[in-house]
Amino acid sequence: MSYKITDACISCGACEPECPVGAITAGDDKYVIDAAACIDCGACASVCPVEAPVQE
């Protein structure tokens, strides 16, 4: 199971540097997680101020 970033994302960028495998990148209107690269660690969810990363 991987994480995904919901529309609640405010594009603050807090999650991107926390991902140990570089699965998070800036998208057009929010950050996105590459599900194939995500290792389900939850580091992104622990730093997000709006709880946008959720487990799929």
FENNOR-V731553 format. One record per residue. BURIAL is I if it has 24 or more other ideal C-beta (glycine too) atoms within 12 Angstrom, else O. D_FIRST is the distance of its C-alpha to the first C-alpha in Angstrom with 2 decimals. Layout:
burial=BURIAL d_first=D_FIRST
burial=BURIAL d_first=D_FIRST
This chain:
burial=O d_first=0.00
burial=I d_first=3.80
burial=I d_first=7.04
burial=I d_first=9.86
burial=I d_first=13.49
burial=O d_first=15.52
burial=O d_first=19.22
burial=O d_first=20.17
burial=I d_first=19.96
burial=O d_first=23.52
burial=O d_first=23.12
burial=O d_first=24.33
burial=O d_first=22.58
burial=I d_first=21.71
burial=I d_first=18.07
burial=I d_first=18.87
burial=O d_first=20.83
burial=I d_first=18.44
burial=I d_first=15.60
burial=O d_first=16.39
burial=O d_first=15.29
burial=O d_first=16.78
burial=I d_first=13.85
burial=I d_first=15.53
burial=O d_first=18.69
burial=O d_first=21.21
burial=O d_first=21.22
burial=O d_first=24.24
burial=O d_first=23.79
burial=I d_first=20.70
burial=I d_first=18.40
burial=I d_first=15.46
burial=I d_first=12.31
burial=O d_first=11.95
burial=O d_first=8.42
burial=O d_first=9.79
burial=O d_first=11.00
burial=I d_first=8.52
burial=O d_first=8.18
burial=O d_first=6.47
burial=O d_first=10.11
burial=O d_first=11.03
burial=I d_first=14.33
burial=I d_first=14.45
burial=I d_first=14.09
burial=O d_first=16.78
burial=O d_first=19.30
burial=I d_first=18.95
burial=O d_first=22.15
burial=O d_first=21.00
burial=O d_first=17.46
burial=I d_first=16.18
burial=I d_first=12.70
burial=O d_first=10.40
burial=O d_first=6.80
burial=O d_first=6.12
